[in-house]
Every structure is written in C-alpha cells, then in structure tokens.
Amino acid sequence: MKKAMLYICLCFIGGFIILSQWEKPQDQTTVKYFPLDEEKRFEETTTSLTLLSESDHDEYDIQWKTESLIDEPIYLRQDVSLLYSDGQLKGILSKWKESGQNLFQDTEVHGEDSSHYQAITFHHGELHYPDDKIKSIQDMSKAELYVIDSPLTPLESFEIPENDTQKDWKKTLDHATNQQLHYEWNQLIGHFQINKTQYEVIPLTSLPDYETKPFPSLTADQTLQVIGQLWEGLYKNYVLTFTTKDNDKDETIKSYVPLVLADKKGTHLVVLFENSKGEKEKLIQRYPFSSTD
C-alpha cells in the first residue's frame, strides 16, 4: 500500500514550538463535534512532561509526549495539545490522520530558569456508520511539571512537592503565574465588560476536571457535549491562528491560558483569550439545551 504523505512543520518563535502532522492536505484538518458514541471509548489517553537534562547554564530540555489508544481504526483521529510555561503559551502539538487508530506525539522543549509547565490535550475521534450516521469520541488529559533551576541546588523537577523546599518553590511559582494570569484575564474581562459574578471561572488548563463534575446547572452528559463543542471552537479560532502559514513568525507570542466562563444559569459559556496577533478575542457558545431540559 502506498504510504500516506506525512508533512511536519516545525517552527520556533522566541522559544515557541509548533509541531503539526497530518496525512492529508492541511486545509482538511478540523475538530468537529458529533453526538458522542455510547459504545466506543478510548482505551488510554495520556499527556506527560519529563525533565531530560541540563543543556547549558540556566537552560534545560523537557520531553513533552501525548498518546491515545483505541482498539481499532476509525474514520478520523486527531489530538491537539497545548503547553504553557508560567501561564504563557509555549507550544502546540497537533496530529491527525484518516482511518486512524493510535496517535503518538513526542517532542523536546527548551526551557530556562525555574518554571511551572502545564499541558492539556484534547483527544478526538470521528466514527461513520451506515445511513450517514456520524458519532464522535473524546477525552482530555493533562500534565504539569515544576522545574527548579537554582544556582544553590542541582537541577530538579517534580509534579507534587515532596519536601518543604519543593513546597516553597511551588508556592512561589504558583503565585507568580497566578498573578500574571489574573492580570491578563482582568484585562480581557474589562475589555469586554463582562460581569464575572454571573459565571463560574475556569482556566482552560482546569477543563479536564469537568469530565467528572458538571458545569453549573448542566448534567454530566450535557457538560461533555459542551466540552466537545468548546474544543471545536477553540481549534478553529485559537489553535489555528498559531499554526496557519499566514501567521507572523517574526513576533514573539505572548498569549496566555484562555479563560472559560460558564454561565451559572446554564445557558452559555464565554471563552476569552488573545490570538497570535495579540488581539483580544471573545467566543460565546450558547448551549443547545436549556438548564431545565
């Protein structure tokens, strides 16, 4: 069988990494929500961050990996992963293929100084059945890593602090990240004149928590549908702004973790972020059902 074409685009923008892989022309890539399949599930989905080694003074490399496994090929498979360093977008991994089964992504990311890394991955699959029935499967996975690069101690990393020194570093890095993110989010909230008290505030990196707890006034099943539709919008309006060819590769990207605002009455959600050009964006996703359904 003739091998499908594999095209890899690797771009560095001030330390920003994009790795996209596909087996069809790029303009066919998409994340599309369809009703969730009640029978088919992913067997395993994972995202991991691992400190590899010190590459130079105050510099090091991190291995960033994602994988998703199912028991047989389906019509379309796609995974997209976002990496943030101290709240700022560090890179994107995106891979898809038709008649796909298992997907693996693996790259190394260069880092400097002590930092808190967070990765979130959306795993997606599309299944076609007779009579033009289309369904989808989805899952999310996440990982985080604290890297401590201090002149007083050897280079080290941890996910969960195991001693008082690591607890102090976690507290320091979390404070710095949260301070930056809240500043950025308040700028967005003020720009769009949003009343934050009407919403449950959810950083995108915390979205996987809502696979096991519902959005306000929604059921668990409704929440999963909203999450799938949310990623459809994020991929088109957020991810692709960084990975398309017309993106300005000469500018340093300073986009931060998007903020998801879930309406407490269960009618809609709002997503706030800055795109690849530094423009403030607001997405409104109205639920296809009311909170009383």
N, C-alpha and C positions, 0 to 999 in steps of 0.2 A: 504494500500500500504506500502510495506517495505520502511523504511526510508533510504535515501541515506546516505552513510558514510560521516561524517564531521570530517576532521582532521585539528587541529590547531597547528601550530608550533610557539612558542613564544620564541625568543632568545634576550638577552641583550648583547651588545658588547660595553663596555665603554659608556653606555647610548644610544646605538643604538638599535632600536626596529624593529623586523620583525614580521609581522602578516600575515600569509598566510592561506587561507581557500579554500578548494575545495571539490567537491563531486565525484571526480573520482581520480585515481592514479595521483600523481604529474607530472609524465613524460608526461602526456597528455596536460598540461597547455600550452597555447600559445596565442599570439595575432597575428592574420592573417588578412591582408588586402584583401578585395574583393571589387568589384565596389560598390559604395555607393547606397543604396536603395533610390529611388526617392520618395517613398510614406511613408515609415516608419520613424519615428523620436522618439527621447526620449521626454517624456513629461516634465521631470525635471531632472537636474543634478546639484549637489551642493557639495562643499567642505567647511568645516568650522573649525576654530581654536578658542577655547574659554578658557580663563584662569579660572581655577576652584578655587584654593585656595593656600595659602602658606603652604607647608608641613614641612618646617624647616627653619632655618636661611639661607637666600640666596638661598632657594630652593622652588620649586612650581610645580604644575601639570597643564597640558594643555589637554583639550579634543580635539581629532582630529577625525573628522567624514567625511564620504563621503556617498552619496546616488545617485542612478539613477533609474528613474521610466519610464516604458513603459506600454502600455495599454493591453498587452497580452504576454504570454510566447513565447520565440523564441528559436531557436535551441541551441544557446550558448550565455551566458552573461559573461562579465569579466570587472572588474575595477581594475586599478592599480594606487596607489597614492604614491608620493614621498614627504618627508618632509625634509626641510633644515633649519638649525639653523645658522644664521650668514654666510650663504653660504655653510656650510658643511652638508653633508648628515646625517640626524638624524634618519630616519626610512623609512620603506616601508610597505604599506598595499596592499595586493593583494588578490582578491577573484574572483572565477569563478564557474559557475555551468551550467550543461546542462539543456535544457528545462527550462531556467531561465527567470525571468521577472524582478522583482525589486531587487536591491542589496543595502545592507546597511553594512557599516563598521564603527566601533567605538572603539577607544582605548584611553588610557591616556598616556601621555608622560611626563617624569620628566625633569624639567629644572633647570638651575642655573644661577643666575646673570641676568643682563639686556641683552636681546637678541631680534633679529628680526627673526621671523619664517615665512617661505613661504612653501606652499603646492601646488602641481599641480597634478591633477588626469586626467587620460585618461579613458573614459567610452566607452565600445565597445560591440557590439552585432553582432552575425552571424545568417543569415536567409537562410534557404534552401527552394527552390521552385521546382516544377516539372521540369523534363528534366534536372536534375542536375545543375540547376542554383543556384548560391550562391551569396548573397549580404551581405553587412555589414552596420551597423550604427555606428556612432562615435560622440563623443563630448568631450570637455575638460572643466574643472572647476578649479578654483584656490582660494586660501585664503592666507591672511597674517595677522600677529599679532605682534605688538611690546609690549614686556613685560618690564616694568621698575621696577627694584628691587634695590632701593637705600636706604641706611641707613637714609637718610634725609626725606624721604616721604613714605607713605604707598604703598604697592604693588599695581600696576595698570597696565592696558593694554589698547591698542587702535589699531584700524586699520587705521583710519585717524586722525591726530592730531587735537585737538580742542582748544588748547591754546598755548601760547608761550613756556611754559615748555615742552610740548609734541613735539612741532616743533623742539626745540633744541635737545631733545633726538633722534628724528627721524633722524635729520641731522647727529648726532654723530654716531649712529648705522649704518646708510646707508654708511657713509664714511668708517668706519672700515670694513664693509662687502665688499664694492666695491674695497677697497684697496687689501684685501685678494684675492678676485676673479680675479682681473686683474693680480695680480702676478701669480696665478695658471694658468690662461688662457695664459699669455705670455710665461710661461714655456712650455706649450703644443704647442703653435704656433711656438716657436723657435725650439722645438724638431723635429717637422715635417716639418720645413722650409716652412711655408705657407705664402704667400703674402696676408696679411689681407685686403689690399685695394681692392682686387677683390671680396670681399664678404660683404654682409650685416650681421652684427654681432648680434646674437640673443641668449641671455641666455635662457636655457630651461624653466625657470620659467616665461618667457615672451611669450612663444609659443602660449598660448590661444589668445593673441592679434591678431594672424594671422588667426583666424577663421572669422574675419570681414575685414581684409585687406590682399592682396595677397603678396606672395613672389615676389622678383624682376623678372620682365619680364614674370610672370605667371598670368593666370586668377584666379578668386576665386575658381572655380571648380578644376582646376589643383592643386592649393595650398592645398585644402582639401585632394586630393589624395596623395600628397607628405607627408602631415602630418600623414595620416594613415599608409603609408609605413614606415615613420620615426619611429613611435611607435613600429611597428613590429620589426625593427632592434634594437631599444633601449631595448625592453623587452628581446630579446634573448641575446644581447651582453652586456647589462648593468645591468638590473634588476636581471636577473637570476644568475649573478655572485655573488650577495649578498645573494640570497635566497636558492641556492642549498646546499645540505648536505655536499659536499666536501669543502665548504668554510671554511677557517681557522678561527674558532671562538675565537682564543686567541689573535688576533691582533686588535688593535683599528682602526676602519675605518676612513680614513681621505679624502674621496672622496668629491669633491665639485660639484657645479652646472655644468652640461655639457654645452658646448658652441656649438651652432649651427651656421654654416657659410653658408649662402645662396648665391650662385653664382649670381652676378649681371647680367650676361648674360642669366640666366635662363636655365642652362644645368645640374646642380647638386648641392648637398649640402654636407657639411662635418660636422661631429659631433666629438668633442674632449672631452675626459674625462679620469679619472683614474678608473680602475676597483677595485674589492675588495682586490686585492693583491698589490695595489699601482702602477700597471703597466699603462703606458700611452697608450691610445687607440685612433685610428682614424677610423671612419666609413665614407665611401664615398657612397652616394646614387645618382646614375645617374637617371635623370628624364626619364620616358618612352615616352616623347614627347619633341620636340624642342621648343624653345621660339617663333618660327614662326608659330606653329600649331594654 
